[in-house]
Amino acid sequence: MTRILVADDHPLFREALSAALEPHFEDAEIIEADSLESTLVVLNENHHIDLLLLDLNMPGGEYFNGLISVKDVYPDLPVAVISANESIEVVAQVMGLGAQGFIPKSAPTSQIAQAIVTIKNGDTWVPEEMKAELENVDEEMALLLKRFRELTPKQIQVLSYLRAGLMNKQIAHEMNVTEATIKAHISAILRKLEINTRTQAVLLMDKLQFN
């Protein structure tokens, strides 16, 4: 039996995707989750998930935090990001963070099924038309993606609050930690990204086309 976890916060999309995949995987058990928290709960309760189809922007998973968090806890779990954002920078980041595939939400279900089979067999998958573009991601972007990969899930969360314009005290309140902890996170972020100010951090996030 193939167990596929569909993690997306839009119930209509989850239902449509699940229904579309069933004819291609007759023995499949398709499980659904609607947030990063519920995704982690499902993965903790089901140790035989064969593939995770992960939306980038569901609650808790923004700014690649979902992918980073899942890979941190389950490094061997095959993950295919499925997203409406088809920017080559986003695809490069997804693959750089350890995803085995990137599937556009606009892809026909037959192509999604093909991607799932490919990834289940141990290979990576992106649309053919994106492969050449990925090879041409410039060196500056590649270096930035490498640095960003060193950030922890908590640091990604802090970055998301910085981009939203929150001050350290407000971020500390949102994350239920001390302001000193937030300052330590920001210092680590600036060091890992090799920049000097929080403004530069926000600009880098814009360059990576975070949504």
C-alpha positions as CSV (number, residue, x, y, z in Angstrom):
1,M,0.0,0.0,0.0
2,T,1.2,3.5,-0.9
3,R,0.5,6.1,1.9
4,I,0.5,9.7,0.6
5,L,0.0,12.6,3.0
6,V,-1.5,15.7,1.3
7,A,-0.7,18.8,3.4
8,D,-2.6,21.9,2.2
9,D,-4.8,24.4,4.0
10,H,-7.4,24.5,1.2
11,P,-9.9,21.7,1.7
12,L,-11.2,21.8,-1.8
13,F,-7.8,21.4,-3.2
14,R,-7.0,18.5,-0.9
15,E,-10.2,16.8,-1.9
16,A,-9.7,17.4,-5.6
17,L,-6.1,16.2,-5.5
18,S,-7.0,13.1,-3.4
19,A,-9.8,12.2,-5.8
20,A,-7.6,12.8,-8.9
21,L,-4.8,10.5,-7.5
22,E,-7.0,7.6,-6.6
23,P,-7.3,6.2,-10.1
24,H,-3.5,6.3,-10.6
25,F,-2.8,4.6,-7.2
26,E,-5.5,2.0,-6.6
27,D,-3.9,0.7,-3.4
28,A,-3.2,4.2,-2.0
29,E,-4.2,5.5,1.3
30,I,-4.4,9.3,1.1
31,I,-4.2,11.1,4.4
32,E,-4.9,14.9,4.7
33,A,-3.5,17.7,6.9
34,D,-4.2,21.4,6.9
35,S,-1.3,23.0,8.7
36,L,2.3,22.4,9.7
37,E,1.2,21.4,13.2
38,S,-1.3,18.8,11.9
39,T,1.2,17.6,9.4
40,L,3.7,16.8,12.1
41,V,1.0,15.2,14.2
42,V,0.1,12.9,11.3
43,L,3.7,12.0,10.6
44,N,4.3,11.2,14.3
45,E,1.3,8.9,14.4
46,N,1.9,7.3,11.0
47,H,5.5,6.0,10.6
48,H,4.9,4.5,7.2
49,I,4.1,7.5,5.1
50,D,5.7,7.0,1.6
51,L,5.4,10.5,0.4
52,L,4.5,14.0,1.6
53,L,2.9,16.4,-0.8
54,L,3.5,19.7,0.9
55,D,2.0,23.2,0.2
56,L,4.5,26.0,0.9
57,N,2.1,28.5,2.4
58,M,-0.2,26.7,4.7
59,P,-0.4,27.9,8.4
60,G,2.9,27.5,10.1
61,G,4.7,26.5,6.9
62,E,5.3,30.0,5.5
63,Y,8.8,31.1,4.3
64,F,9.8,27.4,3.7
65,N,9.4,26.7,7.5
66,G,7.2,23.7,6.8
67,L,9.7,22.1,4.5
68,I,12.6,22.9,6.8
69,S,10.7,21.6,9.9
70,V,9.7,18.4,8.3
71,K,13.1,17.7,6.9
72,D,14.6,18.5,10.3
73,V,12.5,15.8,12.0
74,Y,12.1,13.3,9.2
75,P,15.2,13.7,7.0
76,D,14.6,10.5,5.0
77,L,10.9,11.2,4.2
78,P,10.4,11.9,0.5
79,V,8.8,15.3,0.2
80,A,7.4,16.9,-3.0
81,V,6.5,20.6,-2.7
82,I,3.3,21.4,-4.5
83,S,2.8,25.1,-5.0
84,A,1.1,27.8,-7.1
85,N,4.3,29.8,-7.0
86,E,6.4,28.6,-10.0
87,S,9.2,31.1,-9.6
88,I,12.5,29.5,-10.5
89,E,14.0,31.0,-7.3
90,V,11.4,29.3,-5.2
91,V,12.0,26.0,-7.0
92,A,15.7,26.3,-6.5
93,Q,15.2,27.0,-2.8
94,V,12.8,24.1,-2.4
95,M,15.3,21.6,-4.0
96,G,18.2,23.2,-2.1
97,L,16.3,22.6,1.2
98,G,16.1,18.9,0.5
99,A,12.8,18.3,-1.3
100,Q,12.7,15.5,-3.8
101,G,10.5,17.3,-6.1
102,F,8.6,20.4,-7.1
103,I,5.1,20.1,-8.6
104,P,3.2,23.1,-9.9
105,K,-0.4,23.2,-8.7
106,S,-1.3,23.9,-12.4
107,A,0.1,20.5,-13.4
108,P,-2.4,17.9,-14.8
109,T,-3.1,15.0,-12.4
110,S,-1.4,12.6,-14.8
111,Q,1.8,14.6,-14.5
112,I,1.4,14.7,-10.7
113,A,1.0,10.9,-10.7
114,Q,4.2,10.6,-12.8
115,A,6.1,12.8,-10.4
116,I,4.9,10.7,-7.4
117,V,6.0,7.5,-9.0
118,T,9.4,9.0,-9.9
119,I,10.0,10.3,-6.4
120,K,8.8,7.0,-4.8
121,N,11.4,5.2,-6.9
122,G,14.1,7.4,-5.3
123,D,14.6,10.0,-8.0
124,T,14.0,13.7,-8.0
125,W,11.4,15.4,-10.2
126,V,10.7,18.9,-11.5
127,P,8.9,19.8,-14.7
128,E,11.1,19.4,-17.8
129,E,10.8,23.1,-18.7
130,M,12.3,24.1,-15.4
131,K,15.4,21.9,-15.5
132,A,17.4,24.1,-17.8
133,E,16.4,27.2,-15.8
134,L,17.6,25.5,-12.5
135,E,21.0,24.9,-14.1
136,N,21.2,28.6,-14.9
137,V,20.4,30.0,-11.5
138,D,23.2,32.5,-11.1
139,E,26.1,32.0,-8.6
140,E,24.9,34.8,-6.3
141,M,21.5,33.2,-6.0
142,A,23.0,29.8,-5.5
143,L,25.3,31.2,-2.7
144,L,22.3,32.9,-1.0
145,L,20.3,29.7,-1.1
146,K,23.2,27.8,0.5
147,R,23.5,30.3,3.3
148,F,19.7,30.3,3.8
149,R,19.7,26.6,4.2
150,E,21.8,27.0,7.4
151,L,19.0,28.8,9.2
152,T,16.9,26.8,11.7
153,P,13.1,26.7,11.7
154,K,13.0,29.2,14.6
155,Q,15.3,31.6,12.8
156,I,13.0,31.3,9.7
157,Q,10.1,32.2,11.9
158,V,11.9,35.2,13.3
159,L,12.7,36.3,9.7
160,S,9.0,36.1,8.8
161,Y,8.2,38.4,11.7
162,L,10.9,40.8,10.7
163,R,9.6,41.0,7.2
164,A,6.1,41.7,8.7
165,G,7.6,44.8,10.4
166,L,7.5,43.5,14.0
167,M,9.9,44.8,16.6
168,N,12.0,42.5,18.8
169,K,9.6,42.8,21.8
170,Q,6.6,42.0,19.6
171,I,8.4,39.0,18.1
172,A,9.3,37.7,21.6
173,H,5.6,38.0,22.6
174,E,4.4,36.1,19.4
175,M,7.0,33.3,20.0
176,N,6.6,33.3,23.8
177,V,10.3,33.8,24.4
178,T,12.4,36.5,25.9
179,E,13.5,39.5,23.9
180,A,17.1,38.4,24.6
181,T,16.4,35.2,22.8
182,I,15.1,37.1,19.8
183,K,18.2,39.3,19.7
184,A,20.3,36.1,19.8
185,H,18.3,34.6,16.9
186,I,18.7,37.8,14.8
187,S,22.5,37.9,15.5
188,A,22.7,34.3,14.3
189,I,20.6,35.1,11.2
190,L,22.8,38.0,10.2
191,R,26.0,35.9,10.7
192,K,24.7,33.0,8.7
193,L,23.5,35.2,5.9
194,E,26.7,37.3,6.0
195,I,24.8,40.6,6.3
196,N,24.8,43.4,8.8
197,T,21.3,44.7,9.3
198,R,17.7,43.4,9.7
199,T,16.8,45.5,6.7
200,Q,19.2,43.6,4.5
201,A,17.6,40.4,5.8
202,V,14.2,41.5,4.6
203,L,15.6,42.6,1.2
204,L,17.1,39.1,0.8
205,M,13.7,37.6,1.5
206,D,12.2,39.8,-1.1
207,K,14.9,38.7,-3.6
208,L,14.1,35.1,-2.9
209,Q,10.5,36.0,-3.7
210,F,9.0,34.8,-0.4
211,N,5.2,35.0,-0.3
